[in-house]
Amino acid sequence: MSEAAPAPNAASAPNAAPAPKDLLRMEGVTKIFVTDEMETHALSNIQLSIKTGEWVAIVGPSGSGKSTLLGILGLLDSPSKGTYLLNEEAVSGLSPSQLAYVRNRHIGFIFQSFNLIGDLTVYENVELPLIYRGMPPAERKQRVEAALERVGVSHRARHMPGQLSGGQQQRVAVARAVAGEPLLLLADEPTGNLDSRNGQMVMDLLRQLHESGSTICMVTHDIAQARQASRTISLFDGRIVEDQPRA
């Protein structure tokens, strides 16, 4: 009697889902701010990878380097040393115009202060980055309407930002960030200017985006909110001192 063939392992099983790849990776990233009097090491030898579909919270005391790290992740700043790869492409040496191109197409930003343009309607605020991208009008319309529906403010499309509550403005900011279907969503204290009720509504929205496949990196001072992420990275004096998945 011939021996039974060995069972295929998970890696070779035809229906096995591929392992998530690294969406971004930092190797030895250091950021030094130099003035006439001193050097400030804002980040020191950061080794970091974030996989597609992760929701990562970055926490730490004031001055620990959280905002500096987020700025480099979002291509708003560049490291003094080290390598940063986004979607397997090195971005550290790109020109300003190339960086702007990558930001517009691959990164969505959600800021604490909303950063909506006051003399544009809600619809126009969400549409503007897509105009910069050169997207055709019909596609822009479809993307904007879908994004506003997704965050529950489609009925406010023709309102001005000043006519909205803080929670509604932040929902518009989220719609603007996701309308372009970015590879990476960066949220800088997204509930910092909101009361607890509206803050939790925004956190629920981020959770829904994560469950639908979005990759999110969020800076927060709120430990309870950080625990809602799938992974928490703690910074202290510009260094990663802890990197923990959600229990």
C-alpha positions as CSV (number, residue, x, y, z in Angstrom):
1,M,0.0,0.0,0.0
2,S,1.4,3.4,-1.0
3,E,1.9,6.0,1.7
4,A,-0.6,8.8,1.9
5,A,0.6,12.1,0.5
6,P,1.4,14.7,3.2
7,A,-1.2,17.3,3.9
8,P,-0.3,20.6,2.4
9,N,0.8,23.3,4.8
10,A,-0.9,26.6,5.2
11,A,1.6,28.3,2.9
12,S,1.0,25.9,0.1
13,A,-2.8,25.5,0.5
14,P,-4.4,26.9,-2.7
15,N,-7.1,28.9,-0.8
16,A,-4.8,30.4,1.9
17,A,-4.9,34.2,2.1
18,P,-1.6,35.8,1.4
19,A,0.2,37.4,4.4
20,P,-0.2,41.2,4.6
21,K,2.8,43.0,3.2
22,D,4.7,45.9,4.8
23,L,2.9,49.0,3.5
24,L,5.7,51.2,5.1
25,R,9.0,50.5,6.6
26,M,11.5,52.8,8.4
27,E,15.1,51.7,9.0
28,G,17.3,53.8,11.3
29,V,15.3,57.0,10.9
30,T,16.7,59.9,12.8
31,K,15.5,63.5,12.8
32,I,17.8,66.2,14.1
33,F,16.7,69.9,14.4
34,V,19.7,72.2,14.3
35,T,19.8,75.8,15.6
36,D,22.6,78.2,16.2
37,E,22.9,77.1,19.8
38,M,22.0,73.4,19.9
39,E,21.0,70.1,18.2
40,T,17.7,68.5,19.1
41,H,17.3,64.8,18.4
42,A,13.6,64.6,17.8
43,L,13.8,60.9,16.6
44,S,16.6,58.4,17.1
45,N,17.1,55.2,15.1
46,I,13.5,54.5,14.5
47,Q,12.9,50.9,13.2
48,L,9.3,50.5,12.2
49,S,7.1,48.6,9.9
50,I,3.3,48.8,9.4
51,K,1.5,46.2,7.4
52,T,-1.4,46.8,5.0
53,G,-4.7,46.8,7.0
54,E,-3.2,47.6,10.4
55,W,-4.5,50.3,12.7
56,V,-1.6,51.7,14.7
57,A,-1.8,54.2,17.5
58,I,1.3,56.2,18.4
59,V,1.4,57.5,22.0
60,G,3.8,59.2,24.3
61,P,4.3,62.3,26.4
62,S,4.6,65.8,24.9
63,G,7.9,66.2,23.2
64,S,8.4,62.5,22.6
65,G,8.5,62.8,18.8
66,K,5.0,61.7,17.9
67,S,4.2,64.6,15.6
68,T,7.7,64.5,14.0
69,L,7.2,60.8,13.2
70,L,3.8,61.4,11.7
71,G,5.2,64.3,9.6
72,I,7.8,62.0,8.2
73,L,5.3,59.2,7.6
74,G,3.1,61.8,5.7
75,L,6.1,63.1,3.6
76,L,5.6,66.6,5.2
77,D,9.1,66.3,6.6
78,S,12.2,64.2,5.8
79,P,14.6,62.3,8.0
80,S,18.1,63.5,8.8
81,K,19.3,59.9,8.5
82,G,17.8,56.5,7.6
83,T,15.5,55.1,5.0
84,Y,11.7,55.3,4.6
85,L,9.9,53.0,2.2
86,L,6.3,53.4,1.3
87,N,4.6,50.6,-0.7
88,E,8.1,49.2,-1.2
89,E,9.4,52.4,-2.8
90,A,12.1,54.5,-1.1
91,V,10.8,58.1,-0.7
92,S,13.6,59.7,1.2
93,G,15.3,61.1,-1.9
94,L,12.3,62.3,-3.9
95,S,12.0,65.9,-5.1
96,P,9.4,68.2,-3.6
97,S,7.2,67.8,-6.6
98,Q,7.5,64.0,-6.5
99,L,6.7,64.1,-2.7
100,A,3.6,66.2,-3.4
101,Y,2.5,63.7,-6.1
102,V,2.8,60.7,-3.7
103,R,1.1,62.6,-0.9
104,N,-1.9,63.5,-3.1
105,R,-2.4,60.0,-4.4
106,H,-1.4,57.7,-1.6
107,I,-1.8,59.5,1.8
108,G,-4.9,60.8,3.5
109,F,-4.6,63.3,6.4
110,I,-7.0,63.9,9.3
111,F,-6.0,66.8,11.4
112,Q,-7.0,67.8,14.9
113,S,-8.0,71.3,13.7
114,F,-10.0,69.9,10.7
115,N,-8.2,72.2,8.2
116,L,-11.3,72.8,6.1
117,I,-11.4,75.8,3.8
118,G,-14.0,78.2,5.2
119,D,-15.2,79.8,2.0
120,L,-15.7,76.4,0.2
121,T,-18.7,74.2,0.7
122,V,-18.5,70.8,2.3
123,Y,-18.7,69.2,-1.2
124,E,-15.9,71.5,-2.5
125,N,-13.6,70.8,0.4
126,V,-13.8,67.1,-0.3
127,E,-13.5,67.6,-4.0
128,L,-10.4,69.9,-3.9
129,P,-7.6,67.2,-3.6
130,L,-9.2,65.3,-6.4
131,I,-9.1,68.4,-8.6
132,Y,-5.4,68.7,-7.8
133,R,-5.0,65.1,-8.9
134,G,-6.5,65.9,-12.3
135,M,-9.4,63.5,-11.8
136,P,-12.3,63.9,-14.4
137,P,-15.4,65.7,-13.1
138,A,-17.7,62.6,-13.3
139,E,-15.3,60.5,-11.3
140,R,-14.8,63.3,-8.8
141,K,-18.6,63.6,-8.3
142,Q,-18.9,59.8,-7.7
143,R,-16.0,59.8,-5.2
144,V,-17.2,62.9,-3.3
145,E,-20.8,61.7,-3.0
146,A,-19.6,58.2,-1.9
147,A,-17.2,59.6,0.8
148,L,-19.8,62.0,2.2
149,E,-22.4,59.2,2.4
150,R,-19.8,57.0,4.1
151,V,-19.3,59.4,6.9
152,G,-23.0,60.4,7.2
153,V,-22.8,64.0,6.2
154,S,-24.1,63.9,2.6
155,H,-27.1,66.0,3.7
156,R,-24.6,68.8,4.5
157,A,-22.9,68.8,1.1
158,R,-23.9,72.4,0.3
159,H,-23.3,73.8,3.7
160,M,-20.2,75.9,4.7
161,P,-17.8,74.5,7.4
162,G,-18.9,77.3,9.7
163,Q,-22.4,76.0,9.7
164,L,-21.4,72.6,11.0
165,S,-20.6,71.3,14.5
166,G,-17.1,70.3,15.4
167,G,-18.0,66.6,15.0
168,Q,-19.6,67.2,11.6
169,Q,-16.5,69.2,10.5
170,Q,-14.2,66.3,11.5
171,R,-16.4,63.9,9.6
172,V,-16.0,66.1,6.5
173,A,-12.2,66.0,7.1
174,V,-12.4,62.2,7.2
175,A,-14.4,62.2,3.9
176,R,-11.8,64.4,2.3
177,A,-9.1,62.0,3.5
178,V,-10.8,58.8,2.2
179,A,-12.3,60.1,-1.1
180,G,-9.0,59.6,-2.9
181,E,-8.8,55.9,-1.7
182,P,-5.3,56.4,-0.2
183,L,-2.9,53.6,0.8
184,L,-2.4,55.2,4.2
185,L,-4.6,57.3,6.5
186,L,-2.7,59.5,9.0
187,A,-4.7,61.0,11.9
188,D,-3.1,63.6,14.2
189,E,-5.1,63.8,17.4
190,P,-8.4,63.4,15.4
191,T,-10.6,63.9,18.5
192,G,-8.5,66.5,20.2
193,N,-10.9,69.4,19.5
194,L,-14.1,67.4,20.1
195,D,-16.2,66.6,23.2
196,S,-16.4,63.0,24.3
197,R,-19.6,62.1,22.4
198,N,-18.3,63.5,19.1
199,G,-14.9,62.1,19.8
200,Q,-16.3,58.6,20.1
201,M,-18.3,59.0,16.9
202,V,-15.0,59.8,15.1
203,M,-13.3,56.8,16.7
204,D,-16.2,54.6,15.6
205,L,-15.8,55.9,12.1
206,L,-12.1,55.1,12.2
207,R,-12.9,51.6,13.4
208,Q,-15.3,51.1,10.5
209,L,-12.7,52.3,8.0
210,H,-10.2,49.9,9.5
211,E,-12.7,47.0,9.3
212,S,-13.2,47.8,5.6
213,G,-9.5,47.5,5.0
214,S,-8.0,50.9,5.6
215,T,-4.5,51.2,7.0
216,I,-4.5,53.9,9.7
217,C,-1.7,55.5,11.7
218,M,-3.0,57.7,14.5
219,V,-1.3,59.9,17.0
220,T,-3.2,60.3,20.3
221,H,-2.7,61.3,23.9
222,D,-5.8,59.3,24.9
223,I,-4.7,55.8,26.1
224,A,-8.3,54.6,26.0
225,Q,-8.6,55.5,22.3
226,A,-5.2,54.0,21.6
227,R,-6.5,50.7,22.9
228,Q,-9.1,50.7,20.2
229,A,-6.3,50.4,17.6
230,S,-4.9,47.0,16.7
231,R,-1.4,48.0,17.8
232,T,0.1,50.6,20.0
233,I,3.6,52.1,19.7
234,S,4.9,54.2,22.6
235,L,7.6,56.9,22.1
236,F,9.8,58.4,24.7
237,D,12.6,60.9,24.0
238,G,12.4,60.1,20.2
239,R,12.7,56.4,20.6
240,I,10.3,53.5,20.3
241,V,10.1,52.0,23.9
242,E,7.2,49.7,23.4
243,D,5.4,48.1,20.5
244,Q,2.3,46.1,21.5
245,P,-0.5,44.4,19.6
246,R,-4.0,44.8,21.1
247,A,-4.6,42.0,23.7
